[in-house]
């Protein structure tokens, strides 16, 4: 019995993650992600993904080309999704149905996946199998999956650990060794040490900033930076907008906490925000609805923004737009597509970094230019 590995996508670009392990005559797939820059481009050109075939999406470099494992198709025993980000899960509606196997993920990851499938109007034949951290699932007689919690910028991210006759395989694509996470447990170093002592046959790991010679700061540091900006800057009469990843529930938790301390009415805008927050609330991970008004649909968003315009100093708005996405709430406000007129001194806090892909960098620069023209104060990389 030998182990083979196929790097299908995500190993020469940021996104479109997908790989496969072949252990003897059995195959496990990890991740099925979008190439997000191309997804943004399609949205910008108002091309609907669901109108395109699998082959067209592969040709457009939106989803991974799984033709490279065509000979393994009937041998696939499971699709494992270690976390919910779209560059790891976005292709599931378009590819998973070609494999006769379950999809395994944490409660939060699968809750988000259900929402994605609903949005895309897709019903998969694949069964969804929930696996919690520290738990095991016997996929076949020869392969047992273990999940271990590992901090990342979305809840319930897991290290996928495969116990096989040939040894241990660990897949950890996106993680942070954060000893002070603000939501969820810190890494289980004791268990990782035990696995190391047993001997790891194959380790596949990566992270967006792995190439940088520094320690990635804890989420607790990000929380303190947010606190310093949100509570330490004079903003009595101006609107404060905070934008970050909709899936970064820990960061949203901190933003809402400080919004309450500011004494402001907290308004969360947009379908994307609602999708990830609803998933977290469905599994009782958080309860943001008790502290914030969540407005997701077009006319309701417009109505709420008109209300905010009357007295902006009373409100804290949380919305998408941190990457300068053309159809995001923040960009649509900046371009006057949505009815809020920025006034001099309004504040926009970018509680995130720009993803280092050319289209993200360009879109974000364009957004910042528009906001500065309107006299908006920007706080970046918080």
Secondary structure, DSSP 4 states (H G I P E B T S, - for coil): --EEEEEEESSSSSS--EEEEEETTEEEEE---B-HHHHHHHHHTT--GGGS-HHHHHHTTSB--GGGGGGGGGGEEEEEESS--HHHHTTHHHHGGGS-SEEEE-HHHHHHHHHHHHHHT---SSPEEE--TT-EEE-SSS-EEEEEE---SSTT-EEEEEEETTEEEEEEES----TT-SSSPPP-HHHHHHHHHH-EEEEEEE-TTTTSSSPPPPHHHHHHHHHHHHHHS--TTS-EEEE--TT-HHHHHHHHHHHHHTTPEEEEESHHHHHHHHHHHHTTS--GGGTEEEE-SHHHHHHHHHHHHH-GGGEEEEES-TT--TTSHHHHHHTTSSS----TT-EEEE-S---SSHHHHHHHHHHHHHHHHTT-EEE---
